Amino acid sequence: MKTKVRQLFLNKEEYASSEVRICGWVRTNRAQAQFGFLNVNDGSYLESVQVVYDNNLANFEEISKFRVGSAVEVVGTVVLTPQMKQLLEIRAGQIVLLGDSPENYPIQPKRHTMEFLRDVAHLRPRTNLFEAVFRIRSVAAMAIHTYFQDRGYVYVHTPLITCADCEGSDQMFKITTLDFNHLPYTEDKKVDFSKDLFGKQAFITGSGQLQGETFAMAFGDIYTFGPTFRTENSNTKIHANEFWMIEPEMAFCDIDELMDIEEEMLKFVLRYVLDRCPKEIAFCDRFVKPGLQKKLEDLLQATFGRITHKEAIELLKKAPVRWEFAPDENGDIAKEHEKYLTEYFHGPVFIKDWPKEIKAYYMKLNADNKTVAAVDLIVPEAGELMGGSQREENLDVLLERMKELHVDARGIDWYLDTRRYGGCVHSGFGMGFERLIMYLTGVENIRDVIPFPRTPKNCEY
Amino acid sequence: MKTKVRQLFLNKEEYASSEVRICGWVRTNRAQAQFGFLNVNDGSYLESVQVVYDNNLANFEEISKFRVGSAVEVVGTVVLTPQMKQLLEIRAGQIVLLGDSPENYPIQPKRHTMEFLRDVAHLRPRTNLFEAVFRIRSVAAMAIHTYFQDRGYVYVHTPLITCADCEGSDQMFKITTLDFNHLPYTEDKKVDFSKDLFGKQAFITGSGQLQGETFAMAFGDIYTFGPTFRTENSNTKIHANEFWMIEPEMAFCDIDELMDIEEEMLKFVLRYVLDRCPKEIAFCDRFVKPGLQKKLEDLLQATFGRITHKEAIELLKKAPVRWEFAPDENGDIAKEHEKYLTEYFHGPVFIKDWPKEIKAYYMKLNADNKTVAAVDLIVPEAGELMGGSQREENLDVLLERMKELHVDARGIDWYLDTRRYGGCVHSGFGMGFERLIMYLTGVENIRDVIPFPRTPKNCEY
């Protein structure tokens, strides 16, 4: 039986003076003439455990030369060292080399640039920073599942492959099983997709919302959590071509209840991660974004602001600021505006009732006939974190809006059935998971919160 | 505030005599002259709640005509009816029609064929069977996350888009952003993928194992849980082109510990689902597969058999059975053999140490130089549920095996780093999530455990 370093640290008293077996990787090795110190990390805990070895060990000479990155097995006695920084150490009775690591091992105990670490994405989780980020990512995913499952939501795996070319196939990857160098053609010289696996052209999708809505009309409350794809050819810090998204959808839920759920969920996830990853958050606070921890704690206490788009524009116009982009009743809200608004409200702000011209066809048309019941949640520094809406449940209005926005109704007639058969007020939102992780860690580049990021011209591993 | 039907039934005593508000869909409406009964299902609970209404309600006439599938809001008083089958009912004070449903609503209260329901995949979760199946699917997903997270595993989102053409690109969908009808070509008349988004040909993958291994070498224990794709053009009851898979990977873990984990995890998931979905399992036991519940309970008590492939073949050869396929030391184990073995062992059986010729390159070569440390778990009726192996951690042996099996080392040099830098004994397995759900529900066609299945010539919704 091996013991995890996490268990050792979290149950120190229990392990005091007992013998344990640890397997992990050498982070540092400081050898002196009579004794030495190995720092061993097993990935279960951000902190490494200090292993003290001395020349009573038969292979003392060998151990003295163990290199950074080597895999080792240590059997020894746990000694509490409350007066020291590391709180406990292991006095080694036996140390075995399981796997060597060469002199030129890329992850040396020094600061590496983020660019360098991106080039060794398969090795970077062996650094403290990425150990912290990817553990937070894992725990945050569990937080989301826990929030929804505890409240009876049904987790739905909506399909990624789709032929419903409704949200604009320009944004979707095409997929095929055809041989690119021997494509079949129809008589009018188009590629003949009837010969393809699905008998027609297929894509991988950017959203499971429409399918999610059909399940919400059966289960009441559902959520999706899965990968999503965009073909956007933009090299920015916040765009990736593959990312994960959460899309909850609630029947019998209007836009106000929607905001309640978004606020409660975000606070739940923050609390969950702060409770379970204190070392990881503290690390990010210290080395990634000073003030991070306070920012997250503050958000837990904040009551999120709630204003309409119109009110937001009025506030921005009155503000004593020279805007790069003039606030516009009919337009979007720029990054600089978001920043001002979150500062004005000392925290996150919901902006609702957006001009219908700049929002999607499925959003509920308000009584003013000018705005739709869409709502964006903007948070300090990260900007838009969630986007949602009450859905248009009236079939006639929905069809009219689809016509206005040139959305072809034929491909999604099944979706329209949600309005034909027991339709009801319902709402949903989408949250980009990476956006959340960037917010939770303070990491500013999306490439550094995805294990193996996919961006234009970049699809390694 | 609305109350969920699940809450009502699970906390009957608490709600007795109090007023509640319920939103849901009409499953049946039995109207008589003076009073009537609506069965309302809100998707939170397999059982519908019976709503009693009478002609004291102003809209009694209207309510009497509410059709199946309509969305309604009911305000009324909870009355316990312990002597009745339904245990409680709601005496309606007010019933409002939220969304109508036409006479020809497809989901009528009668038995529909599975084929018909597949054709209305967006409506079938409104039936008892699919409500049960998809809730079990959701709860089983949570069971898996809970098992691994409680034990400190890190959930890793391995990429779906890949250019690493290592497991045979024949099995992978190609993806592109190029315009099929205006493809760019190189001088030698091949499609010019340097013009594509990633600058080379890209695929969507069938496994995250290799990337998962790199993370196991940092975190110790990791798991993936995400969608997976196969281009297989086969129309069987157990194949789909898109399905979900779980791939855990553990450092410092050999094949025996691997089997321990697989057994423990499967029992954990079964227990979790049996505890949380008793009605759903009972429903499947009654209407899908008689004996299901006992089969699952039995598995919880069973100690899984553990034999080598060689021992399995010997057993099969000695068996008093006329095999369709002769048991073969060097070959695979057929369905009929699996069936015999699970019956022989009265439960699940691990079969390990397979002939290397029929297994993958990354599996640990055993000392006999003939077999690899691969292990399949076969379970009664469902056959192979998990497949795993100890991995070949010796770089030279691994390279030799890759050469034998014509696997190109260049594309996955990063993967080989796991053997160069602190390599160690490690193991992992894969479990098809749909296979598990079929096992848990007794449903025999994979199309009926996936919300919107993708199979050859079938990519609707």
Interface residues (C-beta under 8 A of the other chain):
Chain A: K2 K4 R6 C23 G24 W25 V26 D42 G43 S44 G69 S70 A71 E73 L98 G99 D100 S101 P102 Y105 P106 I107 H122 L123 P125 R126 F130 E131 F134 R135 R137 S138 V139 A141 M142 H145 Q149 G152 Y153 V154 Y155 V156 H157 T158 P159 L160 I161 T162 C163 A164 F173 K174 I175 T176 T177 L178 F180 N181 L183 K189 K190 V191 L197 F198 G199 K200 Q201 A202 I204 Q211 T214 F215 M217 A218 F219 G220 D221 G226 P227 F229 T231 N233 N241 E242 W244 A251 F252 E393 W414 Y415 D417 T418 R419 R420 Y421 G422 G423 C424 V425 I450 P451 F452 P453 R454 P456 K457 N458 C459 E460 Y461
Chain B: K2 K4 R6 C23 G24 W25 V26 D42 G43 S44 G69 S70 A71 E73 L98 G99 D100 S101 P102 Y105 P106 I107 H122 L123 P125 R126 F130 E131 F134 R135 R137 S138 V139 A141 M142 H145 Q149 G152 Y153 V154 Y155 V156 H157 T158 P159 L160 I161 T162 C163 A164 F173 K174 I175 T176 T177 L178 F180 N181 L183 K189 K190 V191 L197 F198 G199 K200 Q201 A202 I204 Q211 T214 F215 M217 A218 F219 G220 D221 G226 P227 F229 T231 N233 N241 E242 W244 A251 F252 E393 W414 Y415 D417 T418 R419 R420 Y421 G422 G423 C424 V425 I450 P451 F452 P453 R454 P456 K457 N458 C459 E460 Y461
